[in-house]
Amino acid sequence: MYANESPSVIEFSNQYVEKVFKHGNPSAILFYKEKESDLVTAFSNAAKDFKGQLVFVTSGITHGIQQKISSFVGVKTIPSLVIIKPPTGGPQAELSKFELEDVNDKTSQE
């Protein structure tokens, strides 16, 4: 894992595609709107505790490469938290992904 090569939380961009998908690093991707700062603060705190174990990534869902990743992992509403584990078993292996639905439930109650 590349624990010291990037910030605790990265914003998904072309620069980080390989880090998120190519090295078998498990990643937590938070899809959110810019105004959801409390959610991002909590995500950043978790990133500090799990640095080197998970790549913590933030992303929108409407523009460019961020729209592509949200579509790829099946995110249609925000906020959403998705944990992905890229394949390590060669070209036939599939991406494992887990969407944590309770993120939406908790924020919609506030």
N, C-alpha and C positions, 0 to 999 in steps of 0.2 A: 504494500500500500504506500502511497505517496504522501504520508502524513505531514511532512514539512514543506511540500512543494506548492501549496496553495493555502488560501485563507480557510478558516474554519467553515465558512459558508460561502459557496460560490454561486453566482448567477449563471444559469445555463446559457451557453453561447457556443459558437463554433470552436472556440479555443478549448473548451472542456469536453467535447464529444468523446474523444478517446479516453479521457480519464473516467468518464461515467460508464462507457459501454465496452471498451476494448480490453481492459486489464482484469476483468473478473471482479472488480471492486463492487461490493454491495453499496447501493446508494439510496438515500432518502431524499425524495424530491417533493418539495412543498410548492404546489401551484396556488397562487394567491393574487389578490389585487394589492396594489401599492399601499392603499390606505389601511391595510390590516397589520398595523405595526406591532400590536400585542402578540399576535400569532408568530410574527417573524422574530420577535424578541425571545419568545419561548423556544423556538426552533434553534436560534443561535446559541442559547444556553445549553440545549441538548447537544449541539455540535461540539461544544467545548468538552463535554463529558465523554463523548464517544469518538473524539478525533483519532484517526488512525484505524478505526474499526468500520466506520461508514463514511461515505462521501456525502456531505450535506449540500443540497442544491436547491435553489429557488428558481421559479420560472413563472411566467405568465402563460396565457393560452391563446393569445390572439395575433401575435406577430412573428413572422420569420421562423427561425429555427425553434423558438419556443412553441409556436403553434404546431410545428411538426412533431416535437417530442410529446406534447399533450395528446395529439391525435394517435401517435404510435402506442402510447401506454393506455389509451382509452379514457382520458380525463375529459369530461364535458362541462363540469361545473367546478367552481372554485369557492372557497378554498378546498383543496384535496391534498392528501398526503399519500404518496405512492412509494413503496419500498421495492427496488428492483435488484435482481441478482443476475448479471450478465452470464451467458453460458460459458462454461469452461471445457465442455466435452467435444469441441470441434464444430464444424459447420452445420451439423444436423441438430445440435443442441438448441433448445429454445430458451428465450429470456423468461425468467421467473419474475412475476410482479404481484404485489399485494397492495390493494387499495384499502386504506384505513378509513372506513366510512364515518367513524365517530368524530372525526375532525369537523365534518359538515354538521353533524348533530349538535355538537357543543357550541359552535359559533352561531348557529341559527337560533339558539335559545337565548342568546344575550341581547 
